[in-house]
Amino acid sequence: MPVTRSNRNIVQALLLARDLSSLADVGEADSTDDGCAVLFGIVRDCAYKIRGRAERERDVHRVLGLWDVDVDSGKPPSEGASAPDFVEPSMKTERSQP
């Protein structure tokens, strides 16, 4: 797998973790019973684990000189595309807040 695709997958994992964290915020705020609160606590825990592992892998790629995506600016140097342009369409949708 080319490095760029691998790095894009890492970025997708970071975006997924962000979305899961947002979902946990909304879910916990809206929960009406202990079961829902537990569920969204698990969702939050998964978000932290995914984010942590993705950040570690990103850091390894940076140390090895394989990281070719500038996440801070959201632009791959060779393509000039913003981060949302190189994630799956399902990752681009924004969740509406109540």
C-alpha distance (Angstrom), angle and dihedral (degrees) to the residues before:
residue distance angle dihedral
M1 . . .
P2 3.80 . .
V3 3.79 115.1 .
T4 3.79 92.9 -117.3
R5 3.81 92.3 58.0
S6 3.78 90.7 46.8
N7 3.79 90.9 50.6
R8 3.78 91.5 47.6
N9 3.79 88.8 53.8
I10 3.80 89.3 53.2
V11 3.80 89.4 51.3
Q12 3.81 89.2 49.9
A13 3.81 89.3 53.0
L14 3.81 89.8 51.5
L15 3.80 90.8 50.2
L16 3.79 90.9 47.2
A17 3.80 90.2 52.1
R18 3.80 89.6 51.2
D19 3.80 91.3 50.7
L20 3.80 92.1 47.2
S21 3.79 90.0 51.1
S22 3.80 90.7 51.4
L23 3.79 90.6 48.2
A24 3.81 89.8 51.3
D25 3.82 90.4 52.4
V26 3.79 92.4 52.1
G27 3.79 94.1 40.3
E28 3.78 94.1 51.1
A29 3.79 91.8 46.5
D30 3.80 91.2 50.7
S31 3.80 97.9 40.0
T32 3.78 114.4 123.4
D33 3.80 98.9 -174.3
D34 3.78 141.7 29.9
G35 3.81 93.2 -101.3
C36 3.80 92.2 60.2
A37 3.79 91.4 46.2
V38 3.82 89.8 52.5
L39 3.81 91.7 47.7
F40 3.79 93.5 53.2
G41 3.79 90.8 43.7
I42 3.80 86.8 58.4
V43 3.82 90.3 47.5
R44 3.83 88.9 52.8
D45 3.80 91.4 48.3
C46 3.80 90.3 51.9
A47 3.81 90.3 49.4
Y48 3.82 90.9 53.6
K49 3.81 92.1 48.0
I50 3.81 93.6 48.1
R51 3.80 92.5 45.9
G52 3.80 92.9 47.4
R53 3.79 94.4 49.7
A54 3.82 93.0 44.1
E55 3.81 91.3 49.8
R56 3.81 90.8 50.2
E57 3.81 91.3 49.8
R58 3.82 90.8 47.2
D59 3.80 89.3 51.6
V60 3.83 91.2 50.5
H61 3.80 89.8 51.3
R62 3.81 89.6 50.2
V63 3.81 92.8 50.5
L64 3.81 91.1 48.3
G65 3.81 90.8 47.9
L66 3.80 91.9 -116.6
W67 3.80 98.2 115.2
D68 3.79 108.1 106.5
V69 3.80 99.2 164.7
D70 3.79 123.1 87.0
V71 3.80 99.2 -148.2
D72 3.79 92.3 178.6
S73 3.80 91.4 62.8
G74 3.80 92.9 26.2
K75 3.81 92.5 -129.2
P76 3.77 129.4 118.1
P77 3.81 103.5 -138.0
S78 3.79 94.3 -131.1
E79 3.79 97.5 45.9
G80 3.78 106.6 31.7
A81 3.82 90.2 -143.0
S82 3.77 122.9 141.5
A83 3.80 118.9 -117.6
P84 3.82 95.1 -102.7
D85 3.82 88.8 56.7
F86 3.77 93.0 64.4
V87 3.78 101.6 42.7
E88 3.76 126.0 87.7
P89 3.84 114.4 -82.8
S90 3.80 90.1 -115.0
M91 3.81 88.9 60.0
K92 3.82 92.4 55.9
T93 3.78 97.3 64.6
E94 3.75 116.9 104.4
R95 3.75 119.2 -138.4
S96 3.76 113.4 -127.4
Q97 3.77 115.7 -121.7
P98 3.82 117.5 -135.3
